[in-house]
Amino acid sequence: MTPERKYWFPAKRYGWGWGLPGTWQGWLVLTAYVALVIASVVIFPPTEAPLGFVLGNCLIAAAFVATCWLTGEPPRWRWGGEDRN
């Protein structure tokens, strides 16, 4: 028997996307994401370098979403409980 795959980011019960992390790896990724966003505020202050701030945060968010996509449950619309699909 093959062991069941443990997703870093399980799907939300309602809606589309992922919920809070389900493993320590997911929590590490989420913590790194928050730390990088905070660092971007220090490195590129929004009032002094708005373009760097926006571009930096877009790259950080894209990397976070890509990580969720690769290590999380496949995204689809969910209605809660037993799915109707």
Contacts in CASP RR format, 6 or more apart in sequence:
PFRMAT RR
TARGET T0000
AUTHOR 0000-0000-0000
METHOD contacts of the structure
MODEL  1
MTPERKYWFPAKRYGWGWGLPGTWQGWLVLTAYVALVIASVVIFPPTEAP
LGFVLGNCLIAAAFVATCWLTGEPPRWRWGGEDRN
6 22 0 8 1.000
6 23 0 8 1.000
7 22 0 8 1.000
7 23 0 8 1.000
7 71 0 8 1.000
7 72 0 8 1.000
7 73 0 8 1.000
8 21 0 8 1.000
8 22 0 8 1.000
8 23 0 8 1.000
8 25 0 8 1.000
8 26 0 8 1.000
8 29 0 8 1.000
8 67 0 8 1.000
8 68 0 8 1.000
8 71 0 8 1.000
8 72 0 8 1.000
9 18 0 8 1.000
9 19 0 8 1.000
9 21 0 8 1.000
9 22 0 8 1.000
9 26 0 8 1.000
9 68 0 8 1.000
9 71 0 8 1.000
9 72 0 8 1.000
9 73 0 8 1.000
10 18 0 8 1.000
10 19 0 8 1.000
10 22 0 8 1.000
10 72 0 8 1.000
10 73 0 8 1.000
11 17 0 8 1.000
11 18 0 8 1.000
11 19 0 8 1.000
11 72 0 8 1.000
11 73 0 8 1.000
11 74 0 8 1.000
11 75 0 8 1.000
11 76 0 8 1.000
11 78 0 8 1.000
12 18 0 8 1.000
12 19 0 8 1.000
12 78 0 8 1.000
13 78 0 8 1.000
13 80 0 8 1.000
13 81 0 8 1.000
14 78 0 8 1.000
14 79 0 8 1.000
14 80 0 8 1.000
15 77 0 8 1.000
15 78 0 8 1.000
15 79 0 8 1.000
16 75 0 8 1.000
16 76 0 8 1.000
16 77 0 8 1.000
16 78 0 8 1.000
17 68 0 8 1.000
17 75 0 8 1.000
18 68 0 8 1.000
18 72 0 8 1.000
18 73 0 8 1.000
18 75 0 8 1.000
20 30 0 8 1.000
21 27 0 8 1.000
21 29 0 8 1.000
21 30 0 8 1.000
25 71 0 8 1.000
26 71 0 8 1.000
29 64 0 8 1.000
29 67 0 8 1.000
29 71 0 8 1.000
33 60 0 8 1.000
33 64 0 8 1.000
36 60 0 8 1.000
37 57 0 8 1.000
37 60 0 8 1.000
40 53 0 8 1.000
40 56 0 8 1.000
40 57 0 8 1.000
40 60 0 8 1.000
41 53 0 8 1.000
44 52 0 8 1.000
44 53 0 8 1.000
44 56 0 8 1.000
45 53 0 8 1.000
46 53 0 8 1.000
69 75 0 8 1.000
76 85 0 8 1.000
END
